[in-house]
């Protein structure tokens, strides 16, 4: 288990916390087992980035979200990051009752902190392929197997 740096256990001034995230000093293993300590996590879904905190981020998020990074931190650090990016906050229509304020439009700094470049590129590639497919086959793709090729 990694020892939590002292400045991650308290709420340091925002510039120091952002610097520590950028430096990689606060990284935790997003693919590892559930950490007993809270983690601030960044997740990507449908063009938006979520900032949240949990000791069990994998269990907390739906499979539709891609966790891009986890760092040491808790509710205070999460609130600082929410405030930093509040101008890009997005209310999600599918979850208006809760956690909507945790979703943000990507900005260069947020993408960098979240390490979301790969997830964004992957989603963009899938969207381009889907658009190509719809243009090429507007009525959908139908697979036809001749009757003679179907076994008795």
N, C-alpha and C positions, 0 to 999 in steps of 0.2 A: 504494500500500500504506500502510495506517495504521500509525503508529509505536505500538508497545506501550508503555503507561504503565509507568514503573519499578516501581510497586507490583504490577503484574500479572506481572512477570517473576520475582518471588520470592514466597514464601508470606507475605503480610501477615497480621496477626492477623485472625481470622475476622470480627469486627464491621466492620473496614475493607473487607474484600473484599465482604461483603454490601452495605455502603453503596455501594461502587463499582458493583456490579451494579445496585442500585436506581436509582442516579443515571444509568445509561445510558452511563457513561464507558467501559465495557469492551466494549460491543456490537461484534460483528463482523457481517458480512452473511451470514445463513444461506442466502441464495439465490445467493451469489457463487461464484466458482471456489474450488477447494480451496485453502485458505490454507496456506502452508508452516509456519506456527506452529501449535502445538496450540491447540485451543479446547475450552472446557467447553461442552457442549451440553445442552439440555433437550429432551426429546421426550415426546409424549403418545400413549398407546395404551390403549384399553379401560379407562378410568378410572384409569390409573396414570401417573405422571410418572417418566421416566428421567433420571438425571444421569450423564453420561459425559464422556469427553474423547477427542479425536481431531483429527488434522490434516485428516481427510476424513470428517466426520460423515455426509454424504449417502451415501457409499459404505458406511459401517459399518452403517447401520441398514436394516432391511427397509422395504419400501414401506408396510407397515401402520402404521408410526410416522409421526407428524407432528412435525417439528422445529419447536419453538415459539420457540427463542432460542439464539443462540450468543454466547459472550463469551470474551475472552482468558483463558487459564489452561491449566493442565496437570494432571498427576496429583496434585500437592500440593493445588491448589485443589479438584479433584474430591473428594479424600479429606476435606477440611474440610467441604464441603457434605454428603457422605455422613454424616459424624459429626453435623452439625447436625440432620439429619432422620432419624437412625437409629431413632428411636422409631416411625417410620411405614414402615420398610423392609418390603418384601413379597417373599417368595420365589415366583417364578413356576413353576408346575408344568410349563409347556412348555419351560423352559430350566433345569432344576435343576443342570446340570453347570457352567454359567458365567454370569456377568453378572446373575444373579438379584438380587444384593444392590444393584443399581443402580436398582431400581424402588421407588417410594414412593407411598403414598396421598397425595392432595392435601391440603395444609393451606393456610390463607390466605396465609402467607408464601411457601410453595413455589409456589403458583399465581401469586403476584405476581412472584416472581423469574423463573419460567419463562415468564411472559406466556402462560399456557395458557388464559385465559378463553374465547377464541374456539373453541379446539379442544374444550373441555368442553361449551360450548353447542351446537356443531355435533353432537357425538356424542349429547348428550341429545335433541336434536331428531330425529335419525335413530332413536333407540331408541323415542321416543314414536310416531313414524310407523309403525315396525315393529309395535309393540304394537297400535295401532289397526288396522292391516292384518290381523293375525292374528285379532283379535276380530271384525272384519267378515267376513273370509273364512277361517274356521277350516280348511276343506279345501283352501285354496289357491285361486288365481284360475285359472280355465280359460277360454281363449279359444276360442270355437267359431265356425268360419266355415261358413256354410251351403254345401252342395255346389253350389248354383246359382251362387254367387259365385266359385267356383274355375274358372279358365279351362280350356279343353280341353287 
